[in-house]
Amino acid sequence: MTALTLSTSSAATVRADAVVVGVAKGAKGVVVAPGAEAVDKAFGGKLAAVLETLGASGAEGEVTKLPAADGLKAPVVLAVGLGEAPGKDDGYDNEALRRAAGSAARALTGSKKAGFALPVEDAEAAAAVSEGALLGAYSFTAYRSNGNGQNAKGGKKNDAKSAPLAEVALLGTKPRDKEFKAAAERSQALAAEINRARDLINMPPNDLDPKAFAAEAQAAAKEFGLKVEVLDEKALKKGGYGGLLGVGQGAEAPPRLVRIAHTHAKATKTLALVGKGITYDSGGISLKPAGHNETMKCDMSGAAAVFAAVVAAARLGLEVNVTGWLALAENMPSGSATRPGDVLTMYSGKTVEVLNTDAEGRLVLADALTRASEETPDAIVDVATLTGAMVLALGNRTFGIMANDDAFRTSVHEIAEEVGEQSWPMPMPSELRKGMDSPVADIANMGERMGGGLVAGLFLKEFVGEGITWAHLDIAGPAFHEGAPWGYTPKGGTGSAVRTLVRLAERTAAGDLG
């Protein structure tokens, strides 16, 4: 992973392959952002004019490279756009800093070191720049060959020109200041875990089936002192986990339920996180149409986010108990697969009529939610790439939040916005529940087509323990990015919801959620 250092060096004196400065869109043209004063001085106070001549406007994510002027140690200056310049008494938004740092890091692929001279007036801004740079520098190259038929898995290193930026030096900071040091350490741990989630999401399904995913959790548990328990197909059958078994029975790779937990001796609160982990989703007998299967390795993004968040809580030593439940299965069509019309008996004892085998995520989550509820945590949050309906409602960059408690839903939404993850609170209309009435079972796994994302949330609510505060994050839109990279968001797995879950754990540890 890219290294991060705090540096007191100025943008003029740092020895690096490039120095990164920020520019913004002012009322009269390009404005040079704080942190770039030394670079502007080297250009005779005309850095903005030079950049405008090169076509720069200061727009968000815009990158302009130019040769350094005399007096600068770095040979290249990279100016990155921060968007609209703030008012006289306002600072730059943290998310703008995060995205700009990510754009700059991506543009410096193949470089050994870059000095980031973006506005870092306090530790919070420094954390945003650090996160953006470390996340922007991410790349998934494990399966890329070097023209010799061997890839990184075969022991060969990838081409240096395509390697991520090796080191980020955050300029104008205070290396000995407790707040800055803590911000840097948190950013490194958080970025490492988000990138862990991205790696898992990007891994091809022939290498990441439920058993392999469980092994990843066991390895991390050993490394970071976490408690882990894996229920295999025999244990699932003995325990009556009909949802997990029903979804996974058509695949050769059997399902797993993984419990991975961070505990702290001083903790007074427990947060349970439940993740949908469909390592590949063909739709089962209700087969997905052509054009909808190619990215379905990402249907375990919720479980990846939960896994990463639990490890991050351990790395940060949070004074809260965080238990992750990874509901892992592969949804495949075969002679043994669950059929539309079958009835499953869930872990809770409720029966579910399966009307569509492609509505499988709610079935594995239902079992995990019931099991998590047995431990009576203070709150449960599930995370899932659950419905295409949520994507239609909110687009590709925003996840939906549903909950059985309005105040908790508001808190989760505020936390997500605070950490830079786009989200929106969604309702749970009681009238949609009737559409899931079944003539043969307690409930059906499908209801009305309109409002399908809300129907799915109502289904999950049925399996949350009585009196337990619960929220549901449908990350179907932002979990996997198919377009060109932007900001700190790469093509492929994004690690959506990890930042929200970690900040929720931090708030819970601090007692800020009541």
Helices and strands as residue ranges (DSSP letters): E 3-6, E 18-26, E 29-32, H 37-42, H 47-53, E 63-67, E 76-84, H 94-107, E 113-117, H 123-136, G 152-154, G 160-162, E 167-170, H 178-202, H 210-224, E 227-231, H 233-239, H 242-248, E 256-262, E 270-281, G 296-300, H 301-315, E 321-331, E 343-345, E 351-353, H 361-373, E 379-384, H 388-394, E 399-403, H 406-419, E 423-425, G 430-436, E 443-444, H 452-461, E 469-474, E 480-481, E 492-493, H 498-510
